[in-house]
Every structure is written in structure tokens, then in C-alpha cells.
Amino acid sequence: MRKTLLLAGALLAATVVIARAPAENETLPLNYAPSGKVMFKQYCASCHGADAQGDGPLAQLLKVPPTDLTMLARHNNGRFPRDQVTSVLEFGSGNDWHGSSEMPVWGPLFLRYDKNNERAVEQRIKNLCDYLASVQQN
């Protein structure tokens, strides 16, 4: 029970502090989307690790270890599974491919952050996928 509460608190703190929505008075261009590397550090590194290898500071608190995101292409016959990664980011895993339902589903959160601007959400997810494709190990 204590471990579950610690995990819930840690994930909530990481999500609130790191993945906050822009403040009402922040003026960002309508099509603003941070780079994939910036978003990975903000949203993913706490569990997946700074190098995307599944060894982030919160990893040990999870029931299922985070996926080593640098191995996605290797586990997919050498091709980065962009459609599958996009789907997991936008809608959640829905299966064991990602490993666990503990990962936040970023699509609805990005939609809220971007004030229902679907194009901005698509750009965020594309940027994040482009970054993940760039860190694949051969």
C-alpha cells in the first residue's frame, strides 16, 4: 500500500510540475510545439530515463519496468514502429506492447494544453516520435 501511494504521489508530482499546461497569460504561437527532445525530457524521462533506456528515477516504483525506447526498431525487424508509437502516445497502449497502463496517455493532455488545437497536438506527437526514432539503437 505504501509503495502504491509513493508511486501515485511521485507520478502526480512529476505530471503536475513537469507537464503543466501553459498559463493563461502565456502567449505562444498557435502552432507552437516544443521539440521532441524537450518534450521527452519533460514528460518521459522520469520513467524512461534521460537516455530512453527505461531507467528513470521513477522506474523502480512501477509494477512493470518502463520500456527501453531505444530498442523499439530492433524489436520491430529494424523499422521504427511510428504508427504504433503515435497510437500509444495519443490513445494509450490498450495492450501489453507498451508494458503497462501506468503510462499517462498524452493525447488528451496535449489537447488540453493546446486549447483543443488538434494540429498542435499532432505536431507534438510527431516531434516526440521523430525524437524517439532518432535514438534507436541498431
Secondary structure, 3 states (H helix, E strand, C coil): CHHHHHHHHHHHHHHHHHCCCCCCCCCCCCCCCCCHHHHHHHHHHHHHCCCCCCCCCCHHHCCCCCCCHHHCCHHHCCCCCHHHHHHHHHHCCCCCCCCCCCCCCHHHHHHHHCCCCHHHHHHHHHHHHHHHHHCCCC
